[in-house]
Amino acid sequence: MSLFNVYPLFDITPVKAKDVYVYDENNTEYLDLYGGHAVISIGHSHPKYVKNISDQVAKMGFYSNSIQNPMQVELANKLEEISGCKDYELFLCNSGAEANENALKLASFHTDKKKVIAFKNGFHGRTSAAVAATDNPKIIAPINAQQEVEILELGDLVGLEKALAKNDVCAVIIEFIQGVGGLDESTTAFYETADKLCKKYNTCFIADEVQSGFGRTGDFFAFQKFNVTPDIISIAKGMGNGFPVGGILIHPSIKASFGLLGTTFGGNHLACAATLTVLDVIKEEKLMENVKDISTYFIEKSKEIPQLKNLKGRGLMLGLEFDFPIAELRKNLIYNHKIFTGSAKNPNLIRILPSLTVQKKHIDVFFEALKSELNS
Ligand SMILES: Cc1ncc(COP(=O)(O)O)c(C=O)c1O
């Protein structure tokens, strides 16, 4: 059987990884400034992570959500403490798309409405409602197109209020920093007014923190730079440092009832072991402070690149925008300099999404490589 060919692959085969490095079968070392798409948060193969997951699988890897699982309770408490999101409740699932799917479904149950507002260049996943709320017609199949979704320009408050005033919108879903789209952000006034408008019209404000959450921006959540109170916060990626896990934080105004949401694998013991370890390491190793320090350093170093048109993003969710397509440059960084970076929907933008443990010396290596490519 061959693989269903949906991914254009680089011809590299990583077989092991350690902190910010991955190694191929010939032991060639690659500097990973992509983090497997913003997933690696505490570093590849962190010793505590390896130990805790190994110990857990030796004891019990999985049981379904029909029994008591104190690890989920511990996880919810630790998440509340580190995020500062008081009194929210936690529902665990397995991926970012699933988190947003549950968020949108819950918003619809809660408000008894069904239309969704999303934004231009937003990305929310590939499942039914999540993909319909994603601004990319190429990945929306006819079966998904039945969802009622309106895509607005990021920052369009007039359009937002006009849509909400029709009183048929269950959710406004937004990335406070767009990931896949290319690191665009709107203004404080937009986010804070959008939050107020959602409250005025009984619409759930969903913060998609799948990529930007878990400390990546230097705050635990990207929305925390603003005075907003999302009704639902979706999480995944950095949460499990590679273990597939996702979830939603649910404001106490939304009430649970038996059977409202459910999953077989979500919140299993191994996923909890992975996520608890991530939370402990973020705290113990002061990784959110490291994010801020390294981000400041990166921004300074970027001033040495005259070809750079724009530096976008926050923390370690950064985008280097040029006035030419970066596909060739990115390929050269990989093959000539052994450095992984990311791309975006914006073809002129390189994305930087390293482990939150990355150090200044790694940033130096990147900028030397970038300079040598841009000047060659
Ligand atoms: C902001 C955002 N939301 C949702 C998703 C979907 O997550 P997953 O690929 O885990 O389904 C992604 C993935 O890139 C994302 O960046």
The ligand as a Gaussian input file, in Angstrom:
#p B3LYP/6-31G(d) Opt

LIG

0 1
 C       -4.610000      28.557000      14.611000
 C       -4.822000      27.108000      14.262000
 N       -5.982000      26.536000      14.551000
 C       -6.222000      25.233000      14.284000
 C       -5.258000      24.444000      13.679000
 C       -5.548000      23.009000      13.381000
 O       -4.823000      22.187000      14.237000
 P       -4.581000      20.643000      13.900000
 O       -3.678000      20.590000      12.728000
 O       -3.987000      20.085000      15.167000
 O       -5.919000      20.058000      13.616000
 C       -4.030000      25.009000      13.346000
 C       -2.987000      24.211000      12.673000
 O       -2.056000      24.696000      12.090000
 C       -3.797000      26.380000      13.642000
 O       -2.640000      26.973000      13.334000

